[in-house]
Amino acid sequence: MGNYFAFNLAQPHENLQFSQKEGRVTTLKDDFGLIDEEIYFPSSLKPKQCQGPLRKGDFVKYRAQRKDDSQQWKVIELLWASRNDECWMEEA
């Protein structure tokens, strides 16, 4: 009975790559958006810090992941958004 839960649920995610990046929202649709015309994020993601609702043209700081170098980055967290890229705030 002690070996019943011996498998590792985290194992499938061991090889994921993570990165923190900055960019500009270039596409914003009802169900998704793009940063710099290539980095996908679902519209359900909301910035942790933002000056009003997320808009096309906003500068964003985000965390992304991918399986390997052959895969596209996907946003997993929007950390910050601003209309002005000179207003960046450091994350606490």
C-alpha positions as CSV (number, residue, x, y, z in Angstrom):
1,M,0.0,0.0,0.0
2,G,2.9,2.4,0.7
3,N,4.0,2.2,-3.0
4,Y,0.6,3.1,-4.4
5,F,1.5,6.8,-4.7
6,A,5.1,6.2,-5.6
7,F,4.9,7.8,-9.1
8,N,6.0,11.4,-9.7
9,L,3.3,13.7,-11.1
10,A,5.9,16.5,-11.8
11,Q,7.9,14.2,-14.1
12,P,6.3,15.2,-17.4
13,H,7.1,18.8,-16.8
14,E,10.8,18.3,-15.9
15,N,12.1,19.4,-19.3
16,L,10.1,22.6,-19.7
17,Q,12.1,25.8,-20.4
18,F,11.0,29.0,-18.6
19,S,11.9,32.6,-19.3
20,Q,10.9,36.1,-18.2
21,K,10.6,38.6,-21.0
22,E,9.4,42.0,-22.1
23,G,7.4,43.0,-25.2
24,R,4.5,44.9,-26.6
25,V,0.9,43.6,-27.1
26,T,0.5,43.6,-30.9
27,T,-2.8,41.6,-31.3
28,L,-5.7,41.5,-28.8
29,K,-8.8,39.4,-29.7
30,D,-11.7,38.2,-27.6
31,D,-10.0,34.8,-26.7
32,F,-6.3,35.4,-27.2
33,G,-3.5,38.0,-27.7
34,L,0.0,38.1,-29.2
35,I,3.1,39.8,-27.8
36,D,5.5,41.0,-30.6
37,E,3.3,39.2,-33.2
38,E,4.5,35.8,-32.0
39,I,4.1,35.1,-28.3
40,Y,0.6,33.6,-27.6
41,F,-1.4,34.3,-24.5
42,P,-5.0,33.4,-23.6
43,S,-7.3,36.4,-22.9
44,S,-8.1,34.8,-19.5
45,L,-4.6,35.9,-18.3
46,K,-4.7,39.3,-16.6
47,P,-1.7,41.3,-15.6
48,K,-0.8,41.3,-11.9
49,Q,-0.1,45.0,-12.1
50,C,-1.7,47.2,-14.8
51,Q,-2.8,50.7,-15.5
52,G,-6.3,50.0,-16.6
53,P,-7.5,47.2,-18.9
54,L,-4.9,45.5,-21.2
55,R,-4.8,47.2,-24.6
56,K,-3.1,46.7,-27.9
57,G,0.2,48.6,-27.8
58,D,0.8,48.1,-24.1
59,F,4.3,47.1,-22.9
60,V,4.2,43.9,-20.8
61,K,6.6,41.9,-18.7
62,Y,5.7,38.2,-18.7
63,R,6.8,34.7,-17.9
64,A,6.7,32.1,-20.6
65,Q,7.4,28.4,-21.1
66,R,8.1,25.9,-23.9
67,K,9.0,22.3,-24.2
68,D,12.3,22.8,-26.1
69,D,14.0,25.1,-28.6
70,S,11.9,23.9,-31.5
71,Q,8.6,25.1,-29.7
72,Q,7.1,28.6,-29.5
73,W,7.0,30.3,-26.2
74,K,3.6,30.5,-24.5
75,V,2.8,33.0,-21.8
76,I,1.9,31.5,-18.4
77,E,1.8,34.7,-16.4
78,L,1.5,38.4,-17.2
79,L,3.4,40.3,-14.5
80,W,3.0,43.9,-15.5
81,A,1.5,46.1,-18.2
82,S,1.8,49.8,-19.0
83,R,1.2,52.2,-21.9
84,N,4.7,53.6,-21.4
85,D,7.8,51.4,-21.4
86,E,9.6,53.9,-19.2
87,C,7.3,53.1,-16.3
88,W,8.5,49.6,-15.5
89,M,8.3,48.7,-11.9
90,E,10.5,46.0,-10.4
91,E,8.6,43.0,-9.1
92,A,8.6,42.8,-5.3
